[in-house]
Amino acid sequence: MTTVNKLEQTLAGAKGLAAQLKTFSLDTDNEEAKTMFNQLSSTMESAAQQLQNRVDFVKSEEPQYNQQQ
Protein backbone atom coordinates (compact mmCIF):
# COMPACT_ATOMS: atom_id res chain seq x y z
CA MET A 1 0.00 0.00 0.00
CA THR A 2 1.44 3.35 -1.01
CA THR A 3 1.67 6.42 1.16
CA VAL A 4 -1.08 8.18 -0.78
CA ASN A 5 -3.34 5.13 -0.40
CA LYS A 6 -2.78 5.15 3.36
CA LEU A 7 -3.47 8.87 3.51
CA GLU A 8 -6.67 8.50 1.49
CA GLN A 9 -7.81 5.64 3.70
CA THR A 10 -7.15 7.74 6.81
CA LEU A 11 -8.94 10.70 5.21
CA ALA A 12 -12.00 8.57 4.52
CA GLY A 13 -11.99 7.38 8.13
CA ALA A 14 -11.74 10.93 9.46
CA LYS A 15 -14.64 12.07 7.26
CA GLY A 16 -16.71 9.09 8.37
CA LEU A 17 -16.00 9.76 12.03
CA ALA A 18 -16.91 13.44 11.64
CA ALA A 19 -20.24 12.41 10.08
CA GLN A 20 -20.96 9.89 12.85
CA LEU A 21 -20.23 12.47 15.53
CA LYS A 22 -22.54 14.95 13.81
CA THR A 23 -25.26 12.29 13.76
CA PHE A 24 -24.76 11.66 17.48
CA SER A 25 -25.24 15.38 18.13
CA LEU A 26 -28.51 15.33 16.19
CA ASP A 27 -29.73 12.18 17.94
CA THR A 28 -29.36 13.42 21.51
CA ASP A 29 -31.55 15.78 23.49
CA ASN A 30 -28.83 16.36 26.08
CA GLU A 31 -27.39 19.82 25.36
CA GLU A 32 -24.04 19.04 26.97
CA ALA A 33 -23.62 15.91 24.86
CA LYS A 34 -24.84 17.76 21.76
CA THR A 35 -22.18 20.44 22.28
CA MET A 36 -19.48 17.84 22.87
CA PHE A 37 -20.38 15.88 19.72
CA ASN A 38 -20.49 19.07 17.64
CA GLN A 39 -17.05 20.10 18.92
CA LEU A 40 -15.61 16.67 18.22
CA SER A 41 -17.16 16.68 14.75
CA SER A 42 -15.61 20.08 14.02
CA THR A 43 -12.24 18.82 15.22
CA MET A 44 -12.44 15.80 12.93
CA GLU A 45 -13.52 17.98 9.99
CA SER A 46 -10.43 20.11 10.60
CA ALA A 47 -8.25 17.01 10.74
CA ALA A 48 -9.85 15.75 7.52
CA GLN A 49 -9.06 19.05 5.80
CA GLN A 50 -5.44 18.83 6.90
CA LEU A 51 -5.25 15.27 5.60
CA GLN A 52 -6.82 16.37 2.31
CA ASN A 53 -4.17 19.07 2.01
CA ARG A 54 -1.47 16.46 2.56
CA VAL A 55 -3.00 14.11 -0.04
CA ASP A 56 -3.09 16.96 -2.54
CA PHE A 57 0.53 17.85 -1.78
CA VAL A 58 1.76 14.27 -2.11
CA LYS A 59 -0.09 13.89 -5.41
CA SER A 60 1.40 17.12 -6.73
CA GLU A 61 4.90 16.01 -5.74
CA GLU A 62 4.47 12.47 -7.05
CA PRO A 63 2.38 12.58 -10.25
CA GLN A 64 2.40 8.78 -10.63
CA TYR A 65 -0.12 8.63 -7.75
CA ASN A 66 -2.73 10.27 -10.00
CA GLN A 67 -2.51 7.31 -12.40
CA GLN A 68 -3.47 4.77 -9.73
CA GLN A 69 -7.12 5.68 -9.57
ABEGO torsion letter per residue (X at the ends): XBAAAAAAAAAAAAAAAAAAAAAAAAABABAAAAAAAAAAAAAAAAAAAAAAAAAAAAAAABAAAAAAX
